[in-house]
Amino acid sequence: MLAAMPPQPPSAASRDEPVIRDRGDACPGALRLHAADDGHLARIRIPGGMLDADAALLLADAADRLGDGHVDLTSRGNAQLRGLGASCGGELQAVLVRAGLLPAPTHERVRNIVASPLTGLDRRGLPDVAPWVAELDRLLCASASAAGLSGRFLFALDDGRGDVTSLAADVNLAAVRDGGRALLWTADAADALLVAAADAPRAALVAASYFLDAVRRAGTRAWRVSELPAEQALDADELGARLAAAGIAASVVRGCAALHGPAPEPGVVEGPGGAAALSVFAPLGRLTTAQWRRLAGLTGRVRLTPWRGIVVPGLPAHAADGALAGLAEAGLVTGPDDPWRSVTACTGQPGCAKSLADVRADARAVVAQQAQAQAQAQTHAHATRPLPVHWSGCERRCGHPRGTAWADVVATADGYDLRAAGHAPRRGVPASELPAALAAVRRTTSHDAAKK
């Protein structure tokens, strides 16, 4: 009999009962630094992951002067600096102000906006939602009430491909292909509101205000829409009435299935008019400042993705292959068959006191063995993306990807526990035996997928 799915991490778990919060969330920000074992951590919100070169280079300078010389990417398309000194807050704040990355202090942690990274860049002909990002961010920062949102509340702006609406956001906007309309829904609501595309960012802010009102009525101090008690659940008809009161015409679309689509694959993305973009990934979501500067210098623009990747827009098509090869030489993931393509991990030791292992070092060792085996066989592991593997230093499983198709490698006092759908869990696996154990899981998974 097949084993049950591995339990979802707390951030992704469904809840039958409301969560009662007795405090505000402790999410780090650019001004609220988090004390870790390797120094302090700053999380810089970058709406839509969209950065110009000047801002990116200022971040790199700050990472070198104030931090550990790296830029980490988060699962919301934001950037983190680690290894910061406890007294560097004022200097970091000045850098971020110069970079245009720091709004009013009351709002800097609520700018959690993800957007389809390839919007407007490929040949799918979908509406470009990049303008929504700037407008929603402007509205958020201008709204006094929006400062009450938690640092975990998430907006997803999707161009219709379903990539970021797969991320369990609190407020979702999805462009309708005709370009003139958008669907709005909250969390996993079955019903959506159809609004004019021009009204979409304002409608998203109305939905967030509705959530804050529901939190006050519930008295639970919920951080996310999914945490509201059933009697305070957000209702599409009520949201429609609120939109109407704000002067936004909306109609309810019943039983509107949520969009689900894949993340961008690494490689060259052909665009319209002889343009191209590059899609790459950072191994374990961590970039040296040299890699970061190289990316920023290609075209002067980058987009950070919620899958710890980077999209570089605006290259001439004839230069794309050469630029991609250069990024591969710099140590970035540039092809879907790269062993690093499907590996994520929490910080682990020595950065986290709760971690029971240096999971990143162990993950690197396993990936190196996998790459060596691939090279010796002179073949790629799979024609399709292999089963993702997430390494966790403890049962909290921080940074865990969404969805259910993964293998979990969780550090314990006795080794690693390995859990994956369709496989009996293995307990206390030594790190040296993980390459073979993971290879067996991936072979079975690939075989089952081929039969389908």
GUVODO-892306 format. One record per residue (C-alpha): residue number from 1; y, x, z. Coordinates in steps of 0.1 Angstrom, whole numbers, plus 5000, padded with zeros to 4 digits. Layout:
<rs>
r num: NUM | py: Y | px: X | pz: Z
...
</rs>
This chain:
<rs>
r num: 1 | py: 5000 | px: 5000 | pz: 5000
r num: 2 | py: 5035 | px: 5013 | pz: 4991
r num: 3 | py: 5057 | px: 5024 | pz: 5020
r num: 4 | py: 5088 | px: 5005 | pz: 5027
r num: 5 | py: 5122 | px: 5018 | pz: 5015
r num: 6 | py: 5138 | px: 5043 | pz: 5038
r num: 7 | py: 5162 | px: 5026 | pz: 5062
r num: 8 | py: 5198 | px: 5025 | pz: 5049
r num: 9 | py: 5224 | px: 5046 | pz: 5067
r num: 10 | py: 5248 | px: 5028 | pz: 5089
r num: 11 | py: 5276 | px: 5029 | pz: 5063
r num: 12 | py: 5254 | px: 5011 | pz: 5038
r num: 13 | py: 5234 | px: 4988 | pz: 5060
r num: 14 | py: 5236 | px: 4951 | pz: 5058
r num: 15 | py: 5244 | px: 4933 | pz: 5090
r num: 16 | py: 5232 | px: 4900 | pz: 5103
r num: 17 | py: 5257 | px: 4900 | pz: 5131
r num: 18 | py: 5294 | px: 4909 | pz: 5132
r num: 19 | py: 5303 | px: 4944 | pz: 5143
r num: 20 | py: 5326 | px: 4943 | pz: 5174
r num: 21 | py: 5350 | px: 4972 | pz: 5173
r num: 22 | py: 5368 | px: 4982 | pz: 5204
r num: 23 | py: 5391 | px: 5008 | pz: 5187
r num: 24 | py: 5406 | px: 5017 | pz: 5155
r num: 25 | py: 5386 | px: 5038 | pz: 5131
r num: 26 | py: 5386 | px: 5076 | pz: 5135
r num: 27 | py: 5386 | px: 5085 | pz: 5098
r num: 28 | py: 5404 | px: 5118 | pz: 5093
r num: 29 | py: 5434 | px: 5120 | pz: 5071
r num: 30 | py: 5460 | px: 5145 | pz: 5060
r num: 31 | py: 5479 | px: 5141 | pz: 5092
r num: 32 | py: 5450 | px: 5132 | pz: 5116
r num: 33 | py: 5429 | px: 5163 | pz: 5115
r num: 34 | py: 5392 | px: 5161 | pz: 5125
r num: 35 | py: 5379 | px: 5189 | pz: 5148
r num: 36 | py: 5346 | px: 5203 | pz: 5135
r num: 37 | py: 5326 | px: 5233 | pz: 5145
r num: 38 | py: 5339 | px: 5253 | pz: 5115
r num: 39 | py: 5376 | px: 5244 | pz: 5123
r num: 40 | py: 5397 | px: 5214 | pz: 5116
r num: 41 | py: 5392 | px: 5191 | pz: 5086
r num: 42 | py: 5419 | px: 5173 | pz: 5065
r num: 43 | py: 5410 | px: 5145 | pz: 5041
r num: 44 | py: 5436 | px: 5139 | pz: 5014
r num: 45 | py: 5436 | px: 5105 | pz: 4998
r num: 46 | py: 5440 | px: 5107 | pz: 4960
r num: 47 | py: 5442 | px: 5072 | pz: 4945
r num: 48 | py: 5419 | px: 5069 | pz: 4916
r num: 49 | py: 5411 | px: 5106 | pz: 4920
r num: 50 | py: 5439 | px: 5113 | pz: 4896
r num: 51 | py: 5457 | px: 5146 | pz: 4900
r num: 52 | py: 5481 | px: 5167 | pz: 4879
r num: 53 | py: 5479 | px: 5205 | pz: 4878
r num: 54 | py: 5509 | px: 5211 | pz: 4901
r num: 55 | py: 5494 | px: 5190 | pz: 4929
r num: 56 | py: 5460 | px: 5205 | pz: 4924
r num: 57 | py: 5473 | px: 5241 | pz: 4925
r num: 58 | py: 5492 | px: 5234 | pz: 4957
r num: 59 | py: 5460 | px: 5221 | pz: 4973
r num: 60 | py: 5442 | px: 5253 | pz: 4962
r num: 61 | py: 5470 | px: 5274 | pz: 4978
r num: 62 | py: 5467 | px: 5254 | pz: 5010
r num: 63 | py: 5429 | px: 5259 | pz: 5010
r num: 64 | py: 5433 | px: 5296 | pz: 5007
r num: 65 | py: 5462 | px: 5301 | pz: 5032
r num: 66 | py: 5452 | px: 5275 | pz: 5058
r num: 67 | py: 5415 | px: 5268 | pz: 5053
r num: 68 | py: 5382 | px: 5284 | pz: 5042
r num: 69 | py: 5390 | px: 5288 | pz: 5005
r num: 70 | py: 5372 | px: 5257 | pz: 4993
r num: 71 | py: 5380 | px: 5222 | pz: 4983
r num: 72 | py: 5353 | px: 5195 | pz: 4991
r num: 73 | py: 5350 | px: 5163 | pz: 4971
r num: 74 | py: 5342 | px: 5130 | pz: 4990
r num: 75 | py: 5322 | px: 5100 | pz: 4979
r num: 76 | py: 5355 | px: 5081 | pz: 4974
r num: 77 | py: 5370 | px: 5106 | pz: 4950
r num: 78 | py: 5392 | px: 5122 | pz: 4976
r num: 79 | py: 5396 | px: 5159 | pz: 4986
r num: 80 | py: 5389 | px: 5177 | pz: 5019
r num: 81 | py: 5401 | px: 5210 | pz: 5033
r num: 82 | py: 5379 | px: 5226 | pz: 5059
r num: 83 | py: 5383 | px: 5255 | pz: 5083
r num: 84 | py: 5419 | px: 5246 | pz: 5091
r num: 85 | py: 5436 | px: 5259 | pz: 5122
r num: 86 | py: 5445 | px: 5234 | pz: 5149
r num: 87 | py: 5482 | px: 5242 | pz: 5146
r num: 88 | py: 5485 | px: 5241 | pz: 5108
r num: 89 | py: 5494 | px: 5204 | pz: 5106
r num: 90 | py: 5531 | px: 5208 | pz: 5100
r num: 91 | py: 5526 | px: 5234 | pz: 5072
r num: 92 | py: 5499 | px: 5213 | pz: 5055
r num: 93 | py: 5522 | px: 5183 | pz: 5057
r num: 94 | py: 5549 | px: 5202 | pz: 5039
r num: 95 | py: 5525 | px: 5213 | pz: 5012
r num: 96 | py: 5513 | px: 5177 | pz: 5006
r num: 97 | py: 5549 | px: 5164 | pz: 5005
r num: 98 | py: 5557 | px: 5189 | pz: 4978
r num: 99 | py: 5525 | px: 5179 | pz: 4959
r num: 100 | py: 5535 | px: 5142 | pz: 4961
r num: 101 | py: 5503 | px: 5134 | pz: 4980
r num: 102 | py: 5517 | px: 5122 | pz: 5012
r num: 103 | py: 5534 | px: 5088 | pz: 5015
r num: 104 | py: 5548 | px: 5073 | pz: 5047
r num: 105 | py: 5526 | px: 5086 | pz: 5076
r num: 106 | py: 5517 | px: 5050 | pz: 5085
r num: 107 | py: 5500 | px: 5045 | pz: 5051
r num: 108 | py: 5484 | px: 5078 | pz: 5042
r num: 109 | py: 5449 | px: 5068 | pz: 5053
r num: 110 | py: 5448 | px: 5034 | pz: 5036
r num: 111 | py: 5451 | px: 5047 | pz: 5000
r num: 112 | py: 5414 | px: 5044 | pz: 4994
r num: 113 | py: 5413 | px: 5035 | pz: 4957
r num: 114 | py: 5385 | px: 5044 | pz: 4933
r num: 115 | py: 5387 | px: 5037 | pz: 4896
r num: 116 | py: 5363 | px: 5041 | pz: 4867
r num: 117 | py: 5367 | px: 5079 | pz: 4860
r num: 118 | py: 5363 | px: 5076 | pz: 4822
r num: 119 | py: 5387 | px: 5046 | pz: 4818
r num: 120 | py: 5408 | px: 5051 | pz: 4787
r num: 121 | py: 5390 | px: 5084 | pz: 4778
r num: 122 | py: 5358 | px: 5074 | pz: 4759
r num: 123 | py: 5351 | px: 5053 | pz: 4728
r num: 124 | py: 5337 | px: 5022 | pz: 4746
r num: 125 | py: 5369 | px: 5003 | pz: 4739
r num: 126 | py: 5372 | px: 4990 | pz: 4774
r num: 127 | py: 5406 | px: 4983 | pz: 4790
r num: 128 | py: 5424 | px: 5012 | pz: 4806
r num: 129 | py: 5428 | px: 5005 | pz: 4843
r num: 130 | py: 5446 | px: 5037 | pz: 4851
r num: 131 | py: 5480 | px: 5019 | pz: 4853
r num: 132 | py: 5465 | px: 4996 | pz: 4880
r num: 133 | py: 5459 | px: 5026 | pz: 4902
r num: 134 | py: 5496 | px: 5036 | pz: 4904
r num: 135 | py: 5507 | px: 5001 | pz: 4908
r num: 136 | py: 5483 | px: 4992 | pz: 4936
r num: 137 | py: 5491 | px: 5024 | pz: 4954
r num: 138 | py: 5528 | px: 5016 | pz: 4952
r num: 139 | py: 5522 | px: 4981 | pz: 4965
r num: 140 | py: 5501 | px: 4994 | pz: 4994
r num: 141 | py: 5526 | px: 5019 | pz: 5005
r num: 142 | py: 5554 | px: 4993 | pz: 5003
r num: 143 | py: 5535 | px: 4968 | pz: 5024
r num: 144 | py: 5541 | px: 4970 | pz: 5062
r num: 145 | py: 5510 | px: 4949 | pz: 5069
r num: 146 | py: 5488 | px: 4971 | pz: 5047
r num: 147 | py: 5492 | px: 4998 | pz: 5073
r num: 148 | py: 5468 | px: 4978 | pz: 5094
r num: 149 | py: 5439 | px: 4985 | pz: 5071
r num: 150 | py: 5413 | px: 5009 | pz: 5084
r num: 151 | py: 5407 | px: 5043 | pz: 5068
r num: 152 | py: 5374 | px: 5030 | pz: 5055
r num: 153 | py: 5387 | px: 4999 | pz: 5036
r num: 154 | py: 5380 | px: 5005 | pz: 4999
r num: 155 | py: 5395 | px: 4991 | pz: 4967
r num: 156 | py: 5375 | px: 4995 | pz: 4934
r num: 157 | py: 5393 | px: 4992 | pz: 4900
r num: 158 | py: 5367 | px: 4989 | pz: 4873
r num: 159 | py: 5373 | px: 4988 | pz: 4835
r num: 160 | py: 5343 | px: 4966 | pz: 4830
r num: 161 | py: 5315 | px: 4993 | pz: 4829
r num: 162 | py: 5304 | px: 4985 | pz: 4864
r num: 163 | py: 5305 | px: 5021 | pz: 4878
r num: 164 | py: 5329 | px: 5018 | pz: 4907
r num: 165 | py: 5320 | px: 4981 | pz: 4914
r num: 166 | py: 5286 | px: 4994 | pz: 4923
r num: 167 | py: 5301 | px: 5012 | pz: 4954
r num: 168 | py: 5303 | px: 4982 | pz: 4978
r num: 169 | py: 5341 | px: 4982 | pz: 4979
r num: 170 | py: 5359 | px: 4956 | pz: 5000
r num: 171 | py: 5382 | px: 4945 | pz: 4972
r num: 172 | py: 5370 | px: 4947 | pz: 4936
r num: 173 | py: 5390 | px: 4943 | pz: 4904
r num: 174 | py: 5371 | px: 4944 | pz: 4871
r num: 175 | py: 5389 | px: 4942 | pz: 4837
r num: 176 | py: 5376 | px: 4916 | pz: 4813
r num: 177 | py: 5370 | px: 4931 | pz: 4779
r num: 178 | py: 5398 | px: 4912 | pz: 4762
r num: 179 | py: 5422 | px: 4933 | pz: 4782
r num: 180 | py: 5444 | px: 4905 | pz: 4793
r num: 181 | py: 5424 | px: 4893 | pz: 4824
r num: 182 | py: 5406 | px: 4906 | pz: 4854
r num: 183 | py: 5380 | px: 4894 | pz: 4879
r num: 184 | py: 5388 | px: 4898 | pz: 4916
r num: 185 | py: 5362 | px: 4895 | pz: 4944
r num: 186 | py: 5357 | px: 4908 | pz: 4979
r num: 187 | py: 5327 | px: 4927 | pz: 4991
r num: 188 | py: 5295 | px: 4910 | pz: 4978
r num: 189 | py: 5310 | px: 4876 | pz: 4973
r num: 190 | py: 5292 | px: 4854 | pz: 4948
r num: 191 | py: 5324 | px: 4838 | pz: 4935
r num: 192 | py: 5353 | px: 4856 | pz: 4918
r num: 193 | py: 5388 | px: 4848 | pz: 4908
r num: 194 | py: 5400 | px: 4852 | pz: 4873
r num: 195 | py: 5436 | px: 4864 | pz: 4871
r num: 196 | py: 5459 | px: 4879 | pz: 4845
r num: 197 | py: 5455 | px: 4917 | pz: 4842
r num: 198 | py: 5492 | px: 4921 | pz: 4848
r num: 199 | py: 5488 | px: 4904 | pz: 4882
r num: 200 | py: 5456 | px: 4923 | pz: 4892
r num: 201 | py: 5471 | px: 4949 | pz: 4916
r num: 202 | py: 5492 | px: 4923 | pz: 4934
r num: 203 | py: 5461 | px: 4901 | pz: 4936
r num: 204 | py: 5441 | px: 4929 | pz: 4952
r num: 205 | py: 5468 | px: 4933 | pz: 4979
r num: 206 | py: 5467 | px: 4895 | pz: 4986
r num: 207 | py: 5430 | px: 4898 | pz: 4991
r num: 208 | py: 5435 | px: 4927 | pz: 5016
r num: 209 | py: 5461 | px: 4906 | pz: 5035
r num: 210 | py: 5436 | px: 4878 | pz: 5036
r num: 211 | py: 5411 | px: 4902 | pz: 5052
r num: 212 | py: 5436 | px: 4913 | pz: 5078
r num: 213 | py: 5443 | px: 4877 | pz: 5087
r num: 214 | py: 5406 | px: 4871 | pz: 5091
r num: 215 | py: 5402 | px: 4901 | pz: 5114
r num: 216 | py: 5430 | px: 4888 | pz: 5136
r num: 217 | py: 5413 | px: 4854 | pz: 5138
r num: 218 | py: 5379 | px: 4869 | pz: 5145
r num: 219 | py: 5391 | px: 4893 | pz: 5172
r num: 220 | py: 5364 | px: 4918 | pz: 5162
r num: 221 | py: 5387 | px: 4945 | pz: 5148
r num: 222 | py: 5365 | px: 4948 | pz: 5118
r num: 223 | py: 5371 | px: 4978 | pz: 5095
r num: 224 | py: 5353 | px: 4964 | pz: 5064
r num: 225 | py: 5349 | px: 4929 | pz: 5048
r num: 226 | py: 5312 | px: 4931 | pz: 5054
r num: 227 | py: 5318 | px: 4933 | pz: 5092
r num: 228 | py: 5335 | px: 4899 | pz: 5095
r num: 229 | py: 5315 | px: 4872 | pz: 5113
r num: 230 | py: 5301 | px: 4845 | pz: 5091
r num: 231 | py: 5326 | px: 4819 | pz: 5103
r num: 232 | py: 5355 | px: 4842 | pz: 5092
r num: 233 | py: 5339 | px: 4853 | pz: 5059
r num: 234 | py: 5364 | px: 4854 | pz: 5030
r num: 235 | py: 5362 | px: 4824 | pz: 5008
r num: 236 | py: 5371 | px: 4823 | pz: 4971
r num: 237 | py: 5388 | px: 4790 | pz: 4972
r num: 238 | py: 5410 | px: 4801 | pz: 5001
r num: 239 | py: 5418 | px: 4833 | pz: 4983
r num: 240 | py: 5427 | px: 4813 | pz: 4953
r num: 241 | py: 5451 | px: 4792 | pz: 4974
r num: 242 | py: 5467 | px: 4824 | pz: 4987
r num: 243 | py: 5471 | px: 4838 | pz: 4952
r num: 244 | py: 5488 | px: 4806 | pz: 4941
r num: 245 | py: 5512 | px: 4808 | pz: 4971
r num: 246 | py: 5521 | px: 4843 | pz: 4960
r num: 247 | py: 5528 | px: 4830 | pz: 4925
r num: 248 | py: 5496 | px: 4844 | pz: 4909
r num: 249 | py: 5477 | px: 4819 | pz: 4887
r num: 250 | py: 5439 | px: 4822 | pz: 4894
r num: 251 | py: 5408 | px: 4802 | pz: 4887
r num: 252 | py: 5375 | px: 4804 | pz: 4905
r num: 253 | py: 5344 | px: 4817 | pz: 4886
r num: 254 | py: 5313 | px: 4805 | pz: 4904
r num: 255 | py: 5282 | px: 4827 | pz: 4907
r num: 256 | py: 5298 | px: 4856 | pz: 4890
r num: 257 | py: 5273 | px: 4885 | pz: 4892
r num: 258 | py: 5287 | px: 4918 | pz: 4903
r num: 259 | py: 5289 | px: 4945 | pz: 4878
r num: 260 | py: 5266 | px: 4975 | pz: 4882
r num: 261 | py: 5267 | px: 5005 | pz: 4860
r num: 262 | py: 5259 | px: 5042 | pz: 4862
r num: 263 | py: 5282 | px: 5071 | pz: 4871
r num: 264 | py: 5294 | px: 5094 | pz: 4843
r num: 265 | py: 5268 | px: 5120 | pz: 4832
r num: 266 | py: 5279 | px: 5156 | pz: 4829
r num: 267 | py: 5289 | px: 5169 | pz: 4795
r num: 268 | py: 5314 | px: 5163 | pz: 4767
r num: 269 | py: 5329 | px: 5128 | pz: 4765
r num: 270 | py: 5341 | px: 5120 | pz: 4730
r num: 271 | py: 5373 | px: 5100 | pz: 4730
r num: 272 | py: 5395 | px: 5083 | pz: 4705
r num: 273 | py: 5418 | px: 5101 | pz: 4681
r num: 274 | py: 5401 | px: 5135 | pz: 4681
r num: 275 | py: 5404 | px: 5138 | pz: 4719
r num: 276 | py: 5377 | px: 5147 | pz: 4744
r num: 277 | py: 5371 | px: 5149 | pz: 4781
r num: 278 | py: 5347 | px: 5170 | pz: 4802
r num: 279 | py: 5326 | px: 5156 | pz: 4829
r num: 280 | py: 5312 | px: 5181 | pz: 4854
r num: 281 | py: 5298 | px: 5181 | pz: 4890
r num: 282 | py: 5303 | px: 5205 | pz: 4919
r num: 283 | py: 5271 | px: 5216 | pz: 4936
r num: 284 | py: 5270 | px: 5198 | pz: 4969
r num: 285 | py: 5305 | px: 5185 | pz: 4962
r num: 286 | py: 5321 | px: 5219 | pz: 4971
r num: 287 | py: 5344 | px: 5240 | pz: 4949
r num: 288 | py: 5358 | px: 5274 | pz: 4954
r num: 289 | py: 5395 | px: 5275 | pz: 4948
r num: 290 | py: 5388 | px: 5297 | pz: 4917
r num: 291 | py: 5367 | px: 5269 | pz: 4903
r num: 292 | py: 5393 | px: 5243 | pz: 4913
r num: 293 | py: 5421 | px: 5263 | pz: 4896
r num: 294 | py: 5400 | px: 5267 | pz: 4865
r num: 295 | py: 5395 | px: 5230 | pz: 4862
r num: 296 | py: 5432 | px: 5222 | pz: 4868
r num: 297 | py: 5443 | px: 5248 | pz: 4842
r num: 298 | py: 5423 | px: 5234 | pz: 4813
r num: 299 | py: 5447 | px: 5205 | pz: 4805
r num: 300 | py: 5469 | px: 5201 | pz: 4835
r num: 301 | py: 5451 | px: 5169 | pz: 4847
r num: 302 | py: 5419 | px: 5162 | pz: 4866
r num: 303 | py: 5401 | px: 5131 | pz: 4879
r num: 304 | py: 5379 | px: 5134 | pz: 4909
r num: 305 | py: 5350 | px: 5109 | pz: 4909
r num: 306 | py: 5333 | px: 5091 | pz: 4937
r num: 307 | py: 5301 | px: 5110 | pz: 4928
r num: 308 | py: 5316 | px: 5143 | pz: 4937
r num: 309 | py: 5323 | px: 5151 | pz: 4901
r num: 310 | py: 5354 | px: 5160 | pz: 4881
r num: 311 | py: 5366 | px: 5147 | pz: 4848
r num: 312 | py: 5390 | px: 5168 | pz: 4828
r num: 313 | py: 5409 | px: 5146 | pz: 4802
r num: 314 | py: 5429 | px: 5156 | pz: 4772
r num: 315 | py: 5411 | px: 5183 | pz: 4754
r num: 316 | py: 5410 | px: 5186 | pz: 4716
r num: 317 | py: 5374 | px: 5177 | pz: 4705
r num: 318 | py: 5369 | px: 5210 | pz: 4687
r num: 319 | py: 5376 | px: 5229 | pz: 4720
r num: 320 | py: 5354 | px: 5208 | pz: 4743
r num: 321 | py: 5321 | px: 5226 | pz: 4739
r num: 322 | py: 5336 | px: 5260 | pz: 4745
r num: 323 | py: 5354 | px: 5248 | pz: 4776
r num: 324 | py: 5323 | px: 5232 | pz: 4789
r num: 325 | py: 5303 | px: 5264 | pz: 4785
r num: 326 | py: 5330 | px: 5282 | pz: 4805
r num: 327 | py: 5327 | px: 5258 | pz: 4833
r num: 328 | py: 5289 | px: 5263 | pz: 4833
r num: 329 | py: 5295 | px: 5300 | pz: 4837
r num: 330 | py: 5318 | px: 5293 | pz: 4866
r num: 331 | py: 5289 | px: 5276 | pz: 4884
r num: 332 | py: 5296 | px: 5239 | pz: 4878
r num: 333 | py: 5270 | px: 5214 | pz: 4867
r num: 334 | py: 5276 | px: 5206 | pz: 4830
r num: 335 | py: 5243 | px: 5190 | pz: 4819
r num: 336 | py: 5221 | px: 5161 | pz: 4832
r num: 337 | py: 5191 | px: 5183 | pz: 4834
r num: 338 | py: 5207 | px: 5207 | pz: 4859
r num: 339 | py: 5187 | px: 5207 | pz: 4891
r num: 340 | py: 5219 | px: 5203 | pz: 4911
r num: 341 | py: 5227 | px: 5170 | pz: 4892
r num: 342 | py: 5209 | px: 5149 | pz: 4918
r num: 343 | py: 5213 | px: 5167 | pz: 4950
r num: 344 | py: 5237 | px: 5157 | pz: 4978
r num: 345 | py: 5240 | px: 5168 | pz: 5014
r num: 346 | py: 5260 | px: 5163 | pz: 5046
r num: 347 | py: 5279 | px: 5193 | pz: 5060
r num: 348 | py: 5251 | px: 5204 | pz: 5083
r num: 349 | py: 5252 | px: 5235 | pz: 5104
r num: 350 | py: 5274 | px: 5254 | pz: 5111
r num: 351 | py: 5301 | px: 5229 | pz: 5104
r num: 352 | py: 5287 | px: 5200 | pz: 5124
r num: 353 | py: 5276 | px: 5202 | pz: 5160
r num: 354 | py: 5253 | px: 5172 | pz: 5156
r num: 355 | py: 5233 | px: 5187 | pz: 5127
r num: 356 | py: 5199 | px: 5201 | pz: 5135
r num: 357 | py: 5197 | px: 5224 | pz: 5105
r num: 358 | py: 5218 | px: 5243 | pz: 5079
r num: 359 | py: 5209 | px: 5217 | pz: 5053
r num: 360 | py: 5231 | px: 5231 | pz: 5025
r num: 361 | py: 5214 | px: 5265 | pz: 5027
r num: 362 | py: 5180 | px: 5249 | pz: 5027
r num: 363 | py: 5190 | px: 5227 | pz: 4998
r num: 364 | py: 5202 | px: 5257 | pz: 4978
r num: 365 | py: 5169 | px: 5274 | pz: 4984
r num: 366 | py: 5149 | px: 5244 | pz: 4972
r num: 367 | py: 5171 | px: 5240 | pz: 4941
r num: 368 | py: 5168 | px: 5277 | pz: 4933
r num: 369 | py: 5130 | px: 5274 | pz: 4933
r num: 370 | py: 5132 | px: 5243 | pz: 4912
r num: 371 | py: 5154 | px: 5260 | pz: 4887
r num: 372 | py: 5131 | px: 5291 | pz: 4886
r num: 373 | py: 5101 | px: 5268 | pz: 4879
r num: 374 | py: 5120 | px: 5250 | pz: 4852
r num: 375 | py: 5129 | px: 5283 | pz: 4835
r num: 376 | py: 5094 | px: 5297 | pz: 4837
r num: 377 | py: 5081 | px: 5265 | pz: 4821
r num: 378 | py: 5109 | px: 5267 | pz: 4795
r num: 379 | py: 5113 | px: 5230 | pz: 4798
r num: 380 | py: 5136 | px: 5205 | pz: 4814
r num: 381 | py: 5123 | px: 5187 | pz: 4845
r num: 382 | py: 5127 | px: 5152 | pz: 4831
r num: 383 | py: 5142 | px: 5135 | pz: 4800
r num: 384 | py: 5161 | px: 5112 | pz: 4824
r num: 385 | py: 5180 | px: 5119 | pz: 4856
r num: 386 | py: 5155 | px: 5127 | pz: 4884
r num: 387 | py: 5153 | px: 5109 | pz: 4916
r num: 388 | py: 5184 | px: 5118 | pz: 4937
r num: 389 | py: 5178 | px: 5137 | pz: 4970
r num: 390 | py: 5201 | px: 5135 | pz: 4999
r num: 391 | py: 5199 | px: 5161 | pz: 5027
r num: 392 | py: 5209 | px: 5151 | pz: 5062
r num: 393 | py: 5213 | px: 5172 | pz: 5093
r num: 394 | py: 5206 | px: 5143 | pz: 5116
r num: 395 | py: 5197 | px: 5106 | pz: 5115
r num: 396 | py: 5233 | px: 5096 | pz: 5110
r num: 397 | py: 5229 | px: 5107 | pz: 5073
r num: 398 | py: 5266 | px: 5111 | pz: 5067
r num: 399 | py: 5277 | px: 5111 | pz: 5030
r num: 400 | py: 5246 | px: 5092 | pz: 5019
r num: 401 | py: 5248 | px: 5078 | pz: 4984
r num: 402 | py: 5248 | px: 5041 | pz: 4978
r num: 403 | py: 5218 | px: 5023 | pz: 4964
r num: 404 | py: 5181 | px: 5025 | pz: 4972
r num: 405 | py: 5167 | px: 5049 | pz: 4946
r num: 406 | py: 5167 | px: 5081 | pz: 4965
r num: 407 | py: 5146 | px: 5106 | pz: 4985
r num: 408 | py: 5158 | px: 5112 | pz: 5020
r num: 409 | py: 5154 | px: 5147 | pz: 5036
r num: 410 | py: 5164 | px: 5144 | pz: 5072
r num: 411 | py: 5164 | px: 5173 | pz: 5097
r num: 412 | py: 5147 | px: 5169 | pz: 5130
r num: 413 | py: 5138 | px: 5192 | pz: 5159
r num: 414 | py: 5104 | px: 5198 | pz: 5142
r num: 415 | py: 5114 | px: 5203 | pz: 5106
r num: 416 | py: 5123 | px: 5177 | pz: 5080
r num: 417 | py: 5113 | px: 5141 | pz: 5075
r num: 418 | py: 5108 | px: 5131 | pz: 5039
r num: 419 | py: 5111 | px: 5095 | pz: 5030
r num: 420 | py: 5111 | px: 5079 | pz: 4995
r num: 421 | py: 5101 | px: 5045 | pz: 4981
r num: 422 | py: 5065 | px: 5042 | pz: 4971
r num: 423 | py: 5055 | px: 5072 | pz: 4993
r num: 424 | py: 5042 | px: 5073 | pz: 5029
r num: 425 | py: 5068 | px: 5092 | pz: 5050
r num: 426 | py: 5061 | px: 5127 | pz: 5059
r num: 427 | py: 5071 | px: 5141 | pz: 5093
r num: 428 | py: 5081 | px: 5176 | pz: 5104
r num: 429 | py: 5078 | px: 5192 | pz: 5069
r num: 430 | py: 5088 | px: 5229 | pz: 5071
r num: 431 | py: 5116 | px: 5238 | pz: 5048
r num: 432 | py: 5093 | px: 5262 | pz: 5029
r num: 433 | py: 5070 | px: 5233 | pz: 5020
r num: 434 | py: 5098 | px: 5210 | pz: 5008
r num: 435 | py: 5099 | px: 5222 | pz: 4971
r num: 436 | py: 5063 | px: 5211 | pz: 4966
r num: 437 | py: 5067 | px: 5179 | pz: 4985
r num: 438 | py: 5098 | px: 5169 | pz: 4966
r num: 439 | py: 5082 | px: 5178 | pz: 4933
r num: 440 | py: 5053 | px: 5155 | pz: 4940
r num: 441 | py: 5077 | px: 5126 | pz: 4948
r num: 442 | py: 5097 | px: 5132 | pz: 4916
r num: 443 | py: 5066 | px: 5135 | pz: 4895
r num: 444 | py: 5053 | px: 5101 | pz: 4908
r num: 445 | py: 5087 | px: 5085 | pz: 4904
r num: 446 | py: 5091 | px: 5098 | pz: 4868
r num: 447 | py: 5056 | px: 5087 | pz: 4859
r num: 448 | py: 5062 | px: 5052 | pz: 4873
r num: 449 | py: 5095 | px: 5050 | pz: 4854
r num: 450 | py: 5078 | px: 5060 | pz: 4822
r num: 451 | py: 5052 | px: 5033 | pz: 4825
r num: 452 | py: 5080 | px: 5007 | pz: 4828
</rs>
